[in-house]
Amino acid sequence: MARVAVGQLTSTASMAHNLAQCRVLVRKAVQSGAKALFLPEASDYIASSGPETVSLVRPIDRSEFVLGLREEARREKLPIHVGVHEPGLNAAKVKNTLLWINELGEITQRYQKIHLFDVEIKDGPVLKESNSVEEGAEILPPFDTPVGKVGATICFDLRFPEIGIALKRQGADIITYPSAFTVPTGKAHWEVLLRARAIETQSYVIAAAQVGQHNEKRVSYGHSMIVDPWGVVLAELGDTADEPEIATAEIDHELLRKVRTEVPLRRRIDVYPEI
Ligand SMILES: O=C(O)CNC(=O)[C@H](CS)NC(=O)CCC(=O)C(=O)O
């Protein structure tokens, strides 16, 4: 059994402010006895426009946010999974990146979001992530951590079961969906998608989420969640943003084995393609 924590915050355009909020989450995670802390997509900053997103970006090795979190991880011996931005190959764009920072404060894994959120919802959010973000082109193979084998994705990737199934096939025990979901899509889809991904992959799902008002234009749904391989919601945060909050749950490798043994999902790859 290993305890994990999801952290929930409201990132703004101020990296210093966001780092301060994440330091609070680190303190709370350490106090809870968690062996790893999972933070949301874009924890380093959320800007109010594509050009502002690009203007704020720093290389990972010169980002005060990333350097500060690495120092926290090292001091507390606490691995941290966190979404940030990094410069794109094209200087007019950024990458939407997930980092694994180990207990020595080293960045050992990096994933670049492969599905970008381009939507135009009538009377709802209009967001064109691809205007300012470059899409990734590969799945990061699941990697060993003190809490289990982690398969990383980001936010909108949640709507594509293929990536979750591919990560499970490659050995993931835990699939992560660090997010900044919009309120209308979150209300309609967030929990059902997370539970579906947990049930169909028979894996733990850890989804740290942004919450509340980031700026005059952006609000996030919150409801960070940890779901077990049977689809049970083990821990959930709300939608209030008064202070950075964590929720924790135990990762039980015996339960993973039990669910996968009792309900074998033998895929008919003679009928449909293997993912
Ligand atoms: O903008 C940044 O800096 C950080 N990135 C995000 O917030 C991204 C792209 S706008 N948000 C999502 O993918 C929400 C998906 C969603 O809400 C859904 O699938 O319904």
The ligand as a MOL file (V3000), in Angstrom:
LIG
                    3D

  0  0  0     0  0            999 V3000
M  V30 BEGIN CTAB
M  V30 COUNTS 20 19 0 0 0
M  V30 BEGIN ATOM
M  V30 1 O -4.1820 26.8970 -21.2400 0
M  V30 2 C -3.2490 26.4640 -20.5240 0
M  V30 3 O -2.2470 27.1000 -20.2360 0
M  V30 4 C -3.4080 25.0960 -19.9640 0
M  V30 5 N -4.1860 24.2450 -20.8040 0
M  V30 6 C -5.4880 24.0290 -20.6570 0
M  V30 7 O -6.1350 24.5770 -19.7790 0
M  V30 8 C -6.1300 23.0520 -21.6150 0
M  V30 9 C -6.1340 23.6530 -22.9840 0
M  V30 10 S -7.0750 25.1370 -23.1320 0
M  V30 11 N -7.4510 22.6790 -21.1740 0
M  V30 12 C -8.0510 21.5590 -21.5580 0
M  V30 13 O -7.5150 20.7310 -22.2940 0
M  V30 14 C -9.4900 21.3890 -21.0390 0
M  V30 15 C -10.2070 20.1710 -21.5850 0
M  V30 16 C -11.6400 20.2010 -21.2370 0
M  V30 17 O -12.1440 21.0240 -20.5040 0
M  V30 18 C -12.5120 19.1450 -21.8140 0
M  V30 19 O -12.0260 18.1680 -22.4450 0
M  V30 20 O -13.7390 19.2640 -21.6510 0
M  V30 END ATOM
M  V30 BEGIN BOND
M  V30 1 2 1 2
M  V30 2 1 2 3
M  V30 3 1 2 4
M  V30 4 1 4 5
M  V30 5 1 5 6
M  V30 6 2 6 7
M  V30 7 1 6 8
M  V30 8 1 8 9
M  V30 9 1 8 11
M  V30 10 1 9 10
M  V30 11 1 11 12
M  V30 12 2 12 13
M  V30 13 1 12 14
M  V30 14 1 14 15
M  V30 15 1 15 16
M  V30 16 2 16 17
M  V30 17 1 16 18
M  V30 18 2 18 19
M  V30 19 1 18 20
M  V30 END BOND
M  V30 END CTAB
M  END
